[in-house]
């Protein structure tokens, strides 16, 4: 079997209780809390999303993590990209990845994405409520962060490009003088016997040059249609109609925007990797303040996969990469894991389009 692309799925670890979420949202809160209580908010609205094959799992269970990896591998996913949280040395939602490292299981490739953003109460309509602030204390914290990451970078399962461990910054433009950070980490990597590090940043709408951030490549892994769709589009008749309806989220037709979500800007001195968005509906988290890509289907997703493959057609070897947001962000209606409505259909699309026999 030959793969036409290296498909990397972003992976959310918020499926186990932690003291912080207990304090902020109530005892036992996990991603399933919002997912399970979701309700339709307009005619034809697909909610709730109910998990099928893997059920309402708990990521503290090694059997769950093994089943996820087995499923991903079977359907052509090469690696999970685990969200990683570091707040000046404090980590959150760290248990699943800690156990992946300590146990050596599952035997499935991975990389890390530093989700470097402040946590707020936006999920519950309280965007001004600060839960934990993302800070950047300086060089000593950067060194401590690298020292923590080194164990992962040297794990045989860690994903590389040109032999260099891949690391993603969710918001590179938020890091003060990020070039000093990337230069420092590359130097520390070489000093520890690595070939370097391969840095990928999520593309801010105003970014056009990786050199400004010390990065090797960009990807756009969030379906921020409010950024990608122009102000002119937002003023069109359909958008006005949806926005003025009392109690309704902002709704976009998936068939109108799903290809435009692959349109990264042209970048100087860097590669730009496409990111698939199979579905999106964050009303379980944000209610009427949410955004819905309405009408996603496996058939439309197939067209998105085909277009993404075209965009990497000129690349070779390790660089033929496509990201997927996401493997399991259920409360954002954004997942490849099977649900009761579509089953394995989205995963089957990836297997059929990416793998050649």
Residue pairs with C-beta under 8 A, 6 or more apart in sequence:
1 355
1 356
1 357
2 355
2 356
2 357
3 76
3 78
3 354
3 355
3 356
4 309
4 320
4 353
4 354
4 355
4 356
5 308
5 309
5 312
5 320
5 321
5 322
5 354
6 78
6 79
6 318
6 320
6 321
6 322
7 76
7 77
7 78
7 321
7 322
7 323
7 324
7 350
7 354
8 77
8 78
8 79
8 80
8 81
8 111
8 159
8 321
8 322
8 323
8 324
9 72
9 77
9 79
9 80
9 81
9 323
9 324
9 326
9 327
9 336
10 80
10 81
10 83
10 113
10 221
10 323
10 324
10 325
10 326
10 327
10 329
11 80
11 81
11 82
11 83
11 110
11 326
11 327
11 328
12 31
12 83
12 326
12 327
12 328
12 329
13 59
13 82
13 83
13 93
13 94
13 95
13 96
13 97
14 21
14 30
14 31
14 93
15 30
15 31
15 32
15 57
15 58
15 59
15 96
15 328
16 30
16 58
16 59
16 60
16 93
16 95
16 96
17 27
17 28
17 29
17 30
18 92
18 93
18 95
20 92
20 131
20 132
21 29
21 30
22 28
22 29
24 121
24 131
25 33
25 124
26 33
30 58
31 328
31 329
31 330
31 331
32 56
32 330
32 331
34 123
34 284
34 285
34 331
35 48
35 49
35 284
35 330
35 331
36 48
36 56
37 48
37 284
38 47
38 48
38 49
38 283
38 284
38 331
39 47
39 48
40 46
40 47
41 47
41 247
41 248
41 249
41 283
41 287
41 288
42 245
42 248
42 251
44 294
45 283
45 292
45 294
46 281
46 333
46 341
47 281
47 283
47 284
47 333
48 284
49 281
49 284
49 330
49 333
49 335
49 339
49 341
50 339
50 340
50 341
51 57
51 330
51 337
51 338
51 339
51 340
52 338
52 339
52 340
52 343
53 71
53 337
53 338
53 343
53 344
54 64
54 67
54 68
54 71
54 337
54 338
57 64
57 67
58 64
59 65
59 95
59 96
60 95
60 96
60 99
62 99
62 103
62 105
65 96
65 99
65 100
65 105
65 106
66 105
66 106
68 80
68 106
68 327
68 328
68 337
69 80
69 106
69 107
69 108
70 106
71 337
71 347
72 80
72 108
72 327
73 108
74 351
75 344
75 347
75 348
75 350
75 351
76 347
76 350
76 351
76 354
76 355
77 324
77 327
77 336
77 347
77 350
78 109
78 159
79 108
79 109
79 110
79 111
79 159
80 108
80 109
80 110
80 111
80 327
81 110
81 111
81 112
81 113
81 159
81 168
81 323
82 96
82 97
82 100
82 110
82 111
82 112
82 113
83 93
83 113
83 115
83 170
84 91
84 97
84 112
84 113
84 114
84 115
85 91
85 92
85 93
85 94
85 114
85 115
86 114
86 116
86 145
86 148
87 132
87 133
87 134
87 135
88 135
88 136
88 137
88 141
89 141
89 144
89 145
90 132
92 132
97 112
100 106
100 110
101 151
101 152
101 155
107 157
108 157
109 157
109 158
109 159
110 157
110 158
110 159
111 158
111 159
111 165
111 166
111 167
111 168
112 149
112 152
112 167
112 168
113 167
113 168
113 169
113 170
114 167
114 168
114 169
114 170
115 170
116 134
116 169
116 170
116 171
116 174
116 175
117 134
117 170
117 171
117 174
118 130
118 131
118 132
118 133
118 134
119 130
119 131
119 132
119 134
120 126
120 127
120 128
120 129
120 130
120 131
121 127
121 128
121 129
121 131
122 285
122 286
122 289
123 285
123 286
123 331
124 285
125 286
125 287
125 289
134 174
136 175
136 176
139 180
139 184
142 181
142 184
142 185
143 184
143 188
146 184
146 185
146 188
146 189
149 167
150 188
150 192
152 158
152 165
153 165
153 167
153 189
153 194
153 197
154 192
154 193
154 194
158 165
158 166
159 165
159 166
160 166
160 198
160 318
161 198
161 216
161 318
161 319
161 321
162 195
162 198
162 317
162 318
163 195
164 189
164 194
164 195
164 196
164 197
164 198
165 189
165 194
165 197
165 198
166 197
166 198
166 200
167 185
167 197
167 198
167 199
167 200
168 199
168 200
168 201
168 202
168 219
169 175
169 178
169 199
169 200
169 201
169 202
169 213
169 215
170 202
171 202
171 204
172 178
172 201
172 202
172 204
172 213
172 215
173 201
173 204
173 206
173 207
173 213
175 181
178 213
178 214
179 212
179 213
179 214
181 214
182 197
182 199
182 213
182 214
182 215
183 214
185 197
186 196
186 197
189 195
189 196
189 197
190 196
198 216
198 217
199 214
199 215
199 216
199 217
200 215
200 216
200 217
200 218
200 219
200 273
201 207
201 210
201 213
201 215
201 217
201 218
201 219
202 218
202 219
202 220
202 221
202 222
203 218
203 219
203 220
203 264
203 265
203 267
203 272
205 227
205 228
207 213
207 218
207 265
207 267
208 265
208 266
208 267
208 268
209 267
209 268
209 269
209 270
210 216
210 217
210 218
210 267
210 268
210 269
210 270
211 268
211 269
211 270
215 270
216 270
216 271
217 270
217 271
217 272
217 273
218 264
218 267
218 270
218 271
218 272
218 273
219 264
219 272
219 273
219 274
219 275
219 323
220 228
220 261
220 264
220 275
221 275
221 323
221 325
221 326
222 325
223 261
223 277
223 280
223 291
223 293
223 325
223 334
225 252
225 257
225 261
225 291
225 293
226 234
226 250
226 291
228 257
228 260
228 261
228 263
229 252
229 257
229 260
233 239
239 250
239 252
242 248
242 250
242 251
243 250
247 288
248 288
249 283
249 286
249 287
249 288
249 289
249 290
249 291
249 292
250 290
250 291
250 292
251 291
251 292
251 294
252 291
252 292
252 293
252 294
253 293
253 294
253 295
254 279
254 293
254 294
254 295
254 296
254 297
254 300
255 295
255 300
257 293
258 277
258 293
258 296
258 300
258 301
258 303
258 304
259 303
259 304
259 307
261 275
261 277
261 304
262 274
262 275
262 276
262 304
262 307
262 308
262 311
264 272
264 273
264 274
265 272
266 272
271 315
271 319
273 312
273 321
273 322
273 323
274 307
274 308
274 311
274 312
274 322
274 323
275 322
275 323
275 324
275 325
276 301
276 304
276 305
276 308
276 322
276 323
276 324
276 325
277 293
277 304
277 325
277 334
278 296
278 301
278 304
278 324
278 334
278 335
278 336
278 346
279 293
279 296
279 301
279 333
279 334
279 335
279 346
280 291
280 292
280 293
280 296
280 332
280 333
280 334
281 290
281 291
281 292
281 293
281 294
281 332
281 333
281 334
282 290
282 291
282 292
282 331
282 332
282 333
282 334
283 290
283 292
283 333
284 290
284 330
284 331
284 332
284 333
285 331
285 332
292 333
297 342
298 342
298 345
298 346
298 348
298 349
301 346
301 349
302 349
302 352
302 353
305 322
305 349
305 350
305 353
305 354
306 353
308 322
309 322
309 353
309 354
312 319
312 320
312 321
312 322
315 321
322 354
324 336
324 350
325 334
326 332
326 334
326 335
326 336
327 335
327 336
327 337
328 335
328 336
328 337
329 335
330 337
336 346
336 347
336 350
338 344
338 345
338 346
338 347
